[in-house]
Amino acid sequence: MNKFKFEHHRQEILPLPKFLFRLSKYLLFCLILIAFSLLIGISGYHFFGKLDLIDSFHMSSMILTGMGPVNEMTTDSAKIFSSLYALYSGIAFLSITAVFFSPIFHRIMHILHFEGNNETK
């Protein structure tokens, strides 16, 4: 059985405690993706950009959330990493946001389109 499967539109809406548990699973998954993305950025900026760990964390956090760079990259390898990480971050941030909000949007759509009975035609 798929862990991330939503109920069918003909099924009853999920009770609030079960929905909150589902939402917490999605939140945990998103936090793992954010931690993984930050780890990539911290490692890259520390190795290629020669930044200390705090500055690497700051730089990768700012790039991941779309705020922009903080420190200037001086070497070619640092500039290439920074460019690739910025491209990855743009996709990752939007994807992580979509994953987190998908159970909320599904619940809203389920509430709005629920017919009130489970009879099949």
DSSP file (Angstrom, degrees, kcal/mol; ACC not computed):
  #  RESIDUE AA STRUCTURE BP1 BP2  ACC     N-H-->O    O-->H-N    N-H-->O    O-->H-N    TCO  KAPPA ALPHA  PHI   PSI    X-CA   Y-CA   Z-CA
    1    1 A M              0   0    0      0, 0.0     2,-0.4     0, 0.0     3,-0.0   0.000 360.0 360.0 360.0 139.6    0.0    0.0    0.0
    2    2 A N    >   -     0   0    0      1,-0.1     3,-1.1     2,-0.1     0, 0.0  -0.578 360.0-151.3 -76.5 126.8    1.2    3.5   -0.9
    3    3 A K  T 3  S+     0   0    0     -2,-0.4    -1,-0.1     1,-0.3     0, 0.0   0.790  95.4  47.0 -67.0 -28.2    2.1    5.6    2.2
    4    4 A F  T 3  S+     0   0    0      2,-0.0     2,-0.4    21,-0.0    -1,-0.3   0.019  81.5 130.7-106.4  27.1    1.3    8.8    0.4
    5    5 A K    <   -     0   0    0     -3,-1.1     2,-0.2     1,-0.0     0, 0.0  -0.659  46.0-145.2 -85.8 134.1   -2.1    7.8   -1.2
    6    6 A F        -     0   0    0     -2,-0.4     2,-0.1     1,-0.1    -2,-0.0  -0.547  27.8 -94.1 -90.8 161.1   -5.0   10.1   -0.8
    7    7 A E        -     0   0    0     -2,-0.2    -1,-0.1     1,-0.1     7,-0.0  -0.438  44.8-104.1 -72.9 150.3   -8.6    9.0   -0.3
    8    8 A H    >   -     0   0    0      1,-0.1     3,-1.7    -2,-0.1    -1,-0.1  -0.325  29.7-111.3 -69.9 155.5  -10.8    8.7   -3.5
    9    9 A H  T 3  S+     0   0    0      1,-0.3   106,-0.4   105,-0.0    -1,-0.1   0.723 118.4  56.5 -64.9 -19.5  -13.3   11.5   -4.0
   10   10 A R  T 3  S+     0   0    0    104,-0.1    -1,-0.3   105,-0.1     2,-0.2   0.547  94.6  86.7 -87.0  -7.7  -16.1    9.0   -3.4
   11   11 A Q  S <  S-     0   0    0     -3,-1.7     3,-0.1     1,-0.1   106,-0.0  -0.506  92.3 -89.9 -88.3 160.5  -14.7    8.1    0.0
   12   12 A E        -     0   0    0     -2,-0.2    -1,-0.1     1,-0.1     2,-0.1  -0.298  51.5 -95.3 -62.9 151.8  -15.5    9.9    3.3
   13   13 A I        -     0   0    0      1,-0.1    -1,-0.1    97,-0.1     3,-0.1  -0.437  48.2 -98.7 -68.2 144.9  -13.2   12.8    4.2
   14   14 A L        -     0   0    0     -2,-0.1    -1,-0.1     1,-0.1     5,-0.1  -0.414  42.3-106.5 -65.6 134.6  -10.3   11.8    6.5
   15   15 A P     >  -     0   0    0      0, 0.0     4,-2.5     0, 0.0     3,-0.4  -0.265  33.1-108.0 -60.2 152.4  -11.0   12.6   10.2
   16   16 A L  H  > S+     0   0    0      1,-0.2     4,-2.8     2,-0.2     5,-0.2   0.860 116.2  52.0 -54.8 -45.1   -9.0   15.6   11.5
   17   17 A P  H  > S+     0   0    0      0, 0.0     4,-1.8     0, 0.0    -1,-0.2   0.906 113.2  45.3 -61.5 -38.5   -6.6   13.6   13.7
   18   18 A K  H  > S+     0   0    0     -3,-0.4     4,-2.4     2,-0.2    -2,-0.2   0.876 112.5  51.9 -70.3 -36.0   -5.7   11.3   10.8
   19   19 A F  H  X S+     0   0    0     -4,-2.5     4,-2.9     2,-0.2    -1,-0.2   0.921 108.7  49.9 -64.1 -43.3   -5.3   14.3    8.5
   20   20 A L  H  X S+     0   0    0     -4,-2.8     4,-2.1     2,-0.2    -1,-0.2   0.865 110.3  50.9 -64.2 -35.1   -3.0   16.0   11.0
   21   21 A F  H  X S+     0   0    0     -4,-1.8     4,-1.8    -5,-0.2    -1,-0.2   0.916 110.8  48.8 -65.8 -42.3   -0.9   12.7   11.1
   22   22 A R  H  X S+     0   0    0     -4,-2.4     4,-2.0     1,-0.2    -2,-0.2   0.928 111.3  50.1 -60.7 -44.7   -0.8   12.7    7.3
   23   23 A L  H  X S+     0   0    0     -4,-2.9     4,-2.4     1,-0.2    -1,-0.2   0.869 107.4  53.8 -63.0 -37.0    0.3   16.3    7.3
   24   24 A S  H  X S+     0   0    0     -4,-2.1     4,-2.4     2,-0.2    -1,-0.2   0.854 106.4  52.8 -67.1 -33.7    3.0   15.6    9.9
   25   25 A K  H  X S+     0   0    0     -4,-1.8     4,-2.3     2,-0.2    -2,-0.2   0.918 111.1  46.2 -64.5 -42.8    4.4   12.8    7.6
   26   26 A Y  H  X S+     0   0    0     -4,-2.0     4,-2.4     2,-0.2    -2,-0.2   0.893 111.9  51.7 -66.3 -39.0    4.5   15.2    4.7
   27   27 A L  H  X S+     0   0    0     -4,-2.4     4,-2.6     2,-0.2    -2,-0.2   0.921 109.7  49.2 -63.0 -44.0    6.2   17.8    6.9
   28   28 A L  H  X S+     0   0    0     -4,-2.4     4,-2.1     2,-0.2    -2,-0.2   0.921 110.8  50.2 -61.0 -44.2    8.8   15.3    8.1
   29   29 A F  H  X S+     0   0    0     -4,-2.3     4,-2.0     1,-0.2    -1,-0.2   0.909 111.9  48.3 -60.2 -42.5    9.5   14.4    4.4
   30   30 A C  H  X S+     0   0    0     -4,-2.4     4,-2.5     2,-0.2    -2,-0.2   0.888 109.1  52.4 -66.3 -39.6    9.9   18.1    3.5
   31   31 A L  H  X S+     0   0    0     -4,-2.6     4,-2.6     2,-0.2    -1,-0.2   0.875 108.5  51.3 -64.2 -36.4   12.2   18.7    6.5
   32   32 A I  H  X S+     0   0    0     -4,-2.1     4,-2.5     2,-0.2    -2,-0.2   0.918 110.7  48.4 -65.3 -42.8   14.4   15.8    5.3
   33   33 A L  H  X S+     0   0    0     -4,-2.0     4,-2.5     2,-0.2    -2,-0.2   0.895 112.3  48.9 -63.9 -39.4   14.5   17.3    1.8
   34   34 A I  H  X S+     0   0    0     -4,-2.5     4,-2.8     2,-0.2     5,-0.2   0.924 111.8  48.7 -65.6 -43.9   15.4   20.7    3.2
   35   35 A A  H  X S+     0   0    0     -4,-2.6     4,-2.4     2,-0.2    -2,-0.2   0.910 112.3  48.9 -62.5 -41.6   18.1   19.2    5.4
   36   36 A F  H  X S+     0   0    0     -4,-2.5     4,-2.0     2,-0.2    -2,-0.2   0.920 112.4  48.2 -62.8 -43.9   19.5   17.3    2.4
   37   37 A S  H  X S+     0   0    0     -4,-2.5     4,-2.2     1,-0.2    -2,-0.2   0.901 112.3  48.6 -64.9 -41.2   19.5   20.4    0.3
   38   38 A L  H  X S+     0   0    0     -4,-2.8     4,-3.3     2,-0.2     5,-0.3   0.892 108.4  54.8 -65.2 -38.4   21.2   22.5    3.0
   39   39 A L  H  X S+     0   0    0     -4,-2.4     4,-2.3     2,-0.2     5,-0.2   0.899 107.7  49.4 -61.8 -41.0   23.8   19.8    3.4
   40   40 A I  H  X S+     0   0    0     -4,-2.0     4,-2.5     2,-0.2    -1,-0.2   0.949 115.1  44.5 -60.4 -48.3   24.6   19.9   -0.3
   41   41 A G  H  X S+     0   0    0     -4,-2.2     4,-2.8     2,-0.2     5,-0.3   0.914 113.2  49.0 -65.1 -44.5   24.9   23.7   -0.1
   42   42 A I  H  X S+     0   0    0     -4,-3.3     4,-2.0     1,-0.2     5,-0.2   0.928 114.1  46.5 -61.5 -45.3   27.0   23.8    3.1
   43   43 A S  H  X S+     0   0    0     -4,-2.3     4,-2.6    -5,-0.3     5,-0.3   0.927 115.1  46.4 -63.2 -45.2   29.4   21.2    1.8
   44   44 A G  H  X>S+     0   0    0     -4,-2.5     4,-3.0    -5,-0.2     5,-0.9   0.927 114.5  44.8 -66.0 -46.1   29.8   22.9   -1.6
   45   45 A Y  H  <5S+     0   0    0     -4,-2.8     6,-1.8     3,-0.2     4,-0.2   0.837 115.7  48.8 -69.0 -30.7   30.3   26.4   -0.3
   46   46 A H  H  <5S+     0   0    0     -4,-2.0     4,-0.3    -5,-0.3    -2,-0.2   0.915 121.6  34.1 -71.5 -42.7   32.7   25.1    2.4
   47   47 A F  H  <5S+     0   0    0     -4,-2.6    -2,-0.2    -5,-0.2    -3,-0.2   0.955 132.9  24.8 -78.8 -52.7   34.7   23.1   -0.1
   48   48 A F  T  <5S+     0   0    0     -4,-3.0    30,-0.3    -5,-0.3    -3,-0.2   0.879 129.2  40.7 -83.9 -39.5   34.5   25.2   -3.3
   49   49 A G  S   <S-     0   0    0     -5,-0.9    -3,-0.2    -4,-0.2    -1,-0.2   0.535  96.2-133.3 -88.9  -5.9   33.9   28.7   -1.8
   50   50 A K        +     0   0    0     -4,-0.3     2,-0.3    -6,-0.3    -4,-0.2   0.834  53.3 150.0  56.5  35.3   36.3   28.2    1.1
   51   51 A L        -     0   0    0     -6,-1.8    -1,-0.2    -9,-0.1    -2,-0.1  -0.677  50.6-109.8 -93.0 151.9   33.7   29.6    3.5
   52   52 A D     >  -     0   0    0     -2,-0.3     4,-2.6    -3,-0.1     5,-0.2  -0.269  40.5 -96.7 -71.8 172.2   33.6   28.5    7.1
   53   53 A L  H  > S+     0   0    0      1,-0.2     4,-2.5     2,-0.2     5,-0.2   0.860 122.3  49.6 -64.5 -38.3   30.6   26.4    8.2
   54   54 A I  H  > S+     0   0    0      2,-0.2     4,-2.6     1,-0.2    -1,-0.2   0.935 114.2  44.9 -66.5 -45.1   28.5   29.2    9.5
   55   55 A D  H  > S+     0   0    0      2,-0.2     4,-2.8     1,-0.2    -2,-0.2   0.876 112.6  52.6 -65.6 -36.1   28.9   31.3    6.4
   56   56 A S  H  X S+     0   0    0     -4,-2.6     4,-2.7     2,-0.2     5,-0.2   0.913 110.8  47.0 -63.9 -42.6   28.3   28.2    4.2
   57   57 A F  H  X S+     0   0    0     -4,-2.5     4,-2.4     2,-0.2    -2,-0.2   0.925 113.6  48.4 -63.2 -44.8   25.1   27.5    6.1
   58   58 A H  H  X S+     0   0    0     -4,-2.6     4,-2.2     2,-0.2    -2,-0.2   0.929 114.0  46.2 -61.1 -46.4   24.0   31.2    5.8
   59   59 A M  H  X S+     0   0    0     -4,-2.8     4,-2.3     1,-0.2     5,-0.2   0.928 114.2  46.4 -64.8 -46.2   24.8   31.3    2.1
   60   60 A S  H  X S+     0   0    0     -4,-2.7     4,-2.6     1,-0.2    -1,-0.2   0.865 112.1  51.7 -68.2 -34.3   23.1   28.0    1.3
   61   61 A S  H  X S+     0   0    0     -4,-2.4     4,-1.8    -5,-0.2     6,-0.2   0.918 111.0  47.4 -64.9 -43.5   20.0   29.0    3.3
   62   62 A M  H  <>S+     0   0    0     -4,-2.2     5,-2.3    -5,-0.2     6,-1.1   0.898 115.6  44.5 -66.5 -40.4   19.7   32.3    1.5
   63   63 A I  H ><5S+     0   0    0     -4,-2.3     3,-1.3     4,-0.2    -2,-0.2   0.923 110.8  54.3 -68.9 -43.7   20.1   30.6   -1.9
   64   64 A L  H 3<5S+     0   0    0     -4,-2.6    -2,-0.2     1,-0.3    -1,-0.2   0.846 111.6  44.3 -61.6 -35.2   17.7   27.8   -1.1
   65   65 A T  T 3<5S-     0   0    0     -4,-1.8    -1,-0.3    -5,-0.2    -2,-0.2   0.435 117.2-111.2 -91.2   1.1   14.9   30.2   -0.1
   66   66 A G  T < 5S+     0   0    0     -3,-1.3    -3,-0.2    -4,-0.3    -2,-0.1   0.629  81.7 123.8  84.6  13.6   15.5   32.5   -3.1
   67   67 A M      < -     0   0    0     -5,-2.3    -4,-0.2    -6,-0.2    -5,-0.1   0.748  69.7-119.1 -79.9 -23.4   16.9   35.4   -1.2
   68   68 A G        -     0   0    0     -6,-1.1    -1,-0.2    -9,-0.1    -3,-0.1  -0.308  39.5 -41.0 107.9 167.6   20.1   35.6   -3.2
   69   69 A P        -     0   0    0      0, 0.0     3,-0.1     0, 0.0   -10,-0.1  -0.273  34.9-171.9 -71.1 153.7   23.9   35.2   -2.5
   70   70 A V  S    S+     0   0    0      1,-0.2     2,-0.3   -15,-0.1   -11,-0.0   0.752  71.6  43.0-108.4 -46.3   25.6   36.8    0.5
   71   71 A N  S    S-     0   0    0    -16,-0.1     2,-0.4     1,-0.0    -1,-0.2  -0.767  84.2-116.7-105.3 149.4   29.2   36.2   -0.2
   72   72 A E        -     0   0    0     -2,-0.3     2,-0.5    -3,-0.1     7,-0.0  -0.690  22.9-135.3 -84.8 134.9   31.0   36.7   -3.5
   73   73 A M        -     0   0    0     -2,-0.4   -24,-0.1     1,-0.1   -23,-0.0  -0.783  22.2-177.9 -89.8 129.8   32.5   33.5   -5.1
   74   74 A T        +     0   0    0     -2,-0.5     2,-0.2   -25,-0.1    -1,-0.1   0.766  55.2  67.7-103.8 -29.4   36.0   34.2   -6.4
   75   75 A T  S  > S-     0   0    0    -27,-0.2     4,-2.1     1,-0.1     5,-0.2  -0.560  80.9-121.5 -93.3 159.3   37.1   31.0   -8.0
   76   76 A D  H  > S+     0   0    0      1,-0.2     4,-2.4     2,-0.2     5,-0.2   0.903 113.4  51.7 -63.7 -41.3   35.7   29.4  -11.1
   77   77 A S  H  > S+     0   0    0      1,-0.2     4,-2.5     2,-0.2    -1,-0.2   0.884 109.8  49.9 -65.0 -37.1   34.8   26.2   -9.4
   78   78 A A  H  > S+     0   0    0    -30,-0.3     4,-2.6     2,-0.2    -1,-0.2   0.890 111.0  49.4 -66.9 -39.0   33.0   28.2   -6.7
   79   79 A K  H  X S+     0   0    0     -4,-2.1     4,-2.2     2,-0.2    -2,-0.2   0.891 111.5  48.7 -67.6 -39.3   31.1   30.1   -9.3
   80   80 A I  H  X S+     0   0    0     -4,-2.4     4,-2.5     2,-0.2     5,-0.2   0.937 113.8  46.1 -65.7 -46.2   30.1   26.9  -11.1
   81   81 A F  H  X S+     0   0    0     -4,-2.5     4,-3.0     1,-0.2     5,-0.2   0.935 112.4  51.0 -60.8 -45.0   28.9   25.3   -7.9
   82   82 A S  H  X S+     0   0    0     -4,-2.6     4,-2.0     1,-0.2    -1,-0.2   0.889 111.4  48.0 -61.6 -39.6   27.0   28.4   -6.9
   83   83 A S  H  X S+     0   0    0     -4,-2.2     4,-2.0     2,-0.2    -1,-0.2   0.930 114.2  45.2 -66.0 -46.2   25.3   28.5  -10.2
   84   84 A L  H  X S+     0   0    0     -4,-2.5     4,-2.6     1,-0.2    -2,-0.2   0.887 113.3  50.5 -66.1 -39.0   24.3   24.8  -10.2
   85   85 A Y  H  X S+     0   0    0     -4,-3.0     4,-2.9    -5,-0.2    -1,-0.2   0.875 108.6  52.5 -67.0 -36.1   23.2   25.0   -6.6
   86   86 A A  H  X S+     0   0    0     -4,-2.0     4,-2.0    -5,-0.2    -2,-0.2   0.907 110.8  47.4 -65.6 -40.8   21.0   28.1   -7.4
   87   87 A L  H  X S+     0   0    0     -4,-2.0     4,-1.5     2,-0.2    -2,-0.2   0.937 114.8  46.2 -64.3 -46.1   19.4   26.2  -10.2
   88   88 A Y  H  X S+     0   0    0     -4,-2.6     4,-3.1     1,-0.2    -2,-0.2   0.916 111.1  53.4 -60.4 -43.6   18.8   23.2   -8.0
   89   89 A S  H  X S+     0   0    0     -4,-2.9     4,-2.8     1,-0.2     5,-0.3   0.869 103.7  55.3 -63.8 -38.3   17.5   25.4   -5.2
   90   90 A G  H  X S+     0   0    0     -4,-2.0     4,-1.3     1,-0.2    -1,-0.2   0.917 115.2  38.7 -61.2 -43.1   14.9   27.1   -7.3
   91   91 A I  H  X S+     0   0    0     -4,-1.5     4,-2.4     2,-0.2    -2,-0.2   0.914 116.8  50.9 -72.1 -43.9   13.4   23.7   -8.3
   92   92 A A  H  X S+     0   0    0     -4,-3.1     4,-3.0     1,-0.2     5,-0.3   0.911 108.6  50.3 -63.3 -44.5   13.8   22.2   -4.9
   93   93 A F  H  X S+     0   0    0     -4,-2.8     4,-2.1     1,-0.2    -1,-0.2   0.927 114.0  44.2 -62.6 -44.9   12.2   25.0   -3.0
   94   94 A L  H  X S+     0   0    0     -4,-1.3     4,-2.2    -5,-0.3    -1,-0.2   0.897 115.6  48.5 -66.1 -39.8    9.1   25.0   -5.2
   95   95 A S  H  X S+     0   0    0     -4,-2.4     4,-2.5     2,-0.2    -2,-0.2   0.914 111.1  49.2 -67.1 -43.2    8.9   21.2   -5.2
   96   96 A I  H  X S+     0   0    0     -4,-3.0     4,-2.3     1,-0.2    -1,-0.2   0.901 111.3  50.5 -63.4 -40.6    9.2   21.0   -1.4
   97   97 A T  H  X S+     0   0    0     -4,-2.1     4,-2.2    -5,-0.3    -1,-0.2   0.914 110.8  49.0 -62.7 -42.9    6.5   23.7   -1.0
   98   98 A A  H  X S+     0   0    0     -4,-2.2     4,-1.2     1,-0.2    -2,-0.2   0.899 110.3  51.0 -64.5 -40.5    4.2   21.7   -3.4
   99   99 A V  H  < S+     0   0    0     -4,-2.5     3,-0.3     1,-0.2    -1,-0.2   0.920 111.4  47.9 -63.5 -43.3    4.8   18.5   -1.5
  100  100 A F  H  < S+     0   0    0     -4,-2.3     4,-0.4     1,-0.2    -2,-0.2   0.917 116.1  42.1 -64.9 -43.2    3.9   20.1    1.8
  101  101 A F  H  X S+     0   0    0     -4,-2.2     4,-2.7     1,-0.2     5,-0.3   0.589  90.3  89.1 -83.2  -9.3    0.8   21.8    0.6
  102  102 A S  H  X S+     0   0    0     -4,-1.2     4,-2.4    -3,-0.3    -1,-0.2   0.891  88.2  47.3 -60.4 -42.1   -0.6   18.9   -1.4
  103  103 A P  H  > S+     0   0    0      0, 0.0     4,-2.2     0, 0.0    -1,-0.2   0.868 113.2  50.2 -66.9 -31.1   -2.5   17.2    1.5
  104  104 A I  H  > S+     0   0    0     -4,-0.4     4,-2.2     2,-0.2    -2,-0.2   0.941 113.1  44.7 -68.5 -46.9   -4.0   20.6    2.4
  105  105 A F  H  X S+     0   0    0     -4,-2.7     4,-2.7     1,-0.2     5,-0.2   0.897 112.9  52.3 -63.5 -39.7   -5.1   21.3   -1.2
  106  106 A H  H  X S+     0   0    0     -4,-2.4     4,-2.8    -5,-0.3    -1,-0.2   0.925 109.0  49.4 -62.1 -43.9   -6.5   17.8   -1.5
  107  107 A R  H  X S+     0   0    0     -4,-2.2     4,-2.5     2,-0.2    -1,-0.2   0.916 111.8  48.5 -62.9 -42.7   -8.5   18.1    1.6
  108  108 A I  H  X S+     0   0    0     -4,-2.2     4,-2.4     2,-0.2    -2,-0.2   0.941 114.1  46.0 -62.0 -47.0  -10.0   21.5    0.5
  109  109 A M  H  X S+     0   0    0     -4,-2.7     4,-1.9     1,-0.2    -2,-0.2   0.891 111.8  52.3 -63.8 -38.4  -10.8   20.0   -2.9
  110  110 A H  H  X S+     0   0    0     -4,-2.8     4,-0.8    -5,-0.2    -1,-0.2   0.909 110.7  47.5 -63.9 -42.4  -12.3   16.9   -1.3
  111  111 A I  H  < S+     0   0    0     -4,-2.5     3,-0.4     1,-0.2    -2,-0.2   0.913 113.9  47.2 -64.5 -42.7  -14.5   19.0    0.9
  112  112 A L  H  < S+     0   0    0     -4,-2.4    -1,-0.2     1,-0.2    -2,-0.2   0.795 120.8  36.1 -71.2 -28.5  -15.7   21.2   -2.0
  113  113 A H  H  < S+     0   0    0     -4,-1.9     2,-0.3    -5,-0.2    -1,-0.2   0.338  81.4 124.0-109.3   6.1  -16.4   18.3   -4.3
  114  114 A F     <  -     0   0    0     -4,-0.8  -104,-0.1    -3,-0.4  -102,-0.0  -0.532  48.2-155.2 -72.9 129.9  -17.8   15.7   -1.9
  115  115 A E        -     0   0    0   -106,-0.4    -1,-0.1    -2,-0.3     3,-0.1   0.638  34.7-116.7 -84.3 -14.9  -21.3   14.5   -3.0
  116  116 A G  S    S+     0   0    0      1,-0.2     2,-0.3     2,-0.0    -2,-0.1   0.243  85.1  59.2 100.7 -14.4  -22.4   13.4    0.5
  117  117 A N        -     0   0    0      2,-0.1    -2,-0.3  -106,-0.0    -1,-0.2  -0.948  69.3-134.6-142.3 166.8  -22.9    9.7   -0.2
  118  118 A N        +     0   0    0     -2,-0.3     2,-0.2    -3,-0.1  -108,-0.1   0.139  56.4 133.0-107.7  18.4  -20.9    6.8   -1.3
  119  119 A E        -     0   0    0      2,-0.0     2,-0.3     1,-0.0    -2,-0.1  -0.490  48.0-140.1 -72.6 137.9  -23.3    5.3   -3.9
  120  120 A T              0   0    0     -2,-0.2    -2,-0.1     1,-0.1    -1,-0.0  -0.763 360.0 360.0 -96.5 145.5  -21.9    4.3   -7.2
  121  121 A K              0   0    0     -2,-0.3    -1,-0.1     0, 0.0    -2,-0.0   0.455 360.0 360.0 -89.4 360.0  -23.8    5.1  -10.3
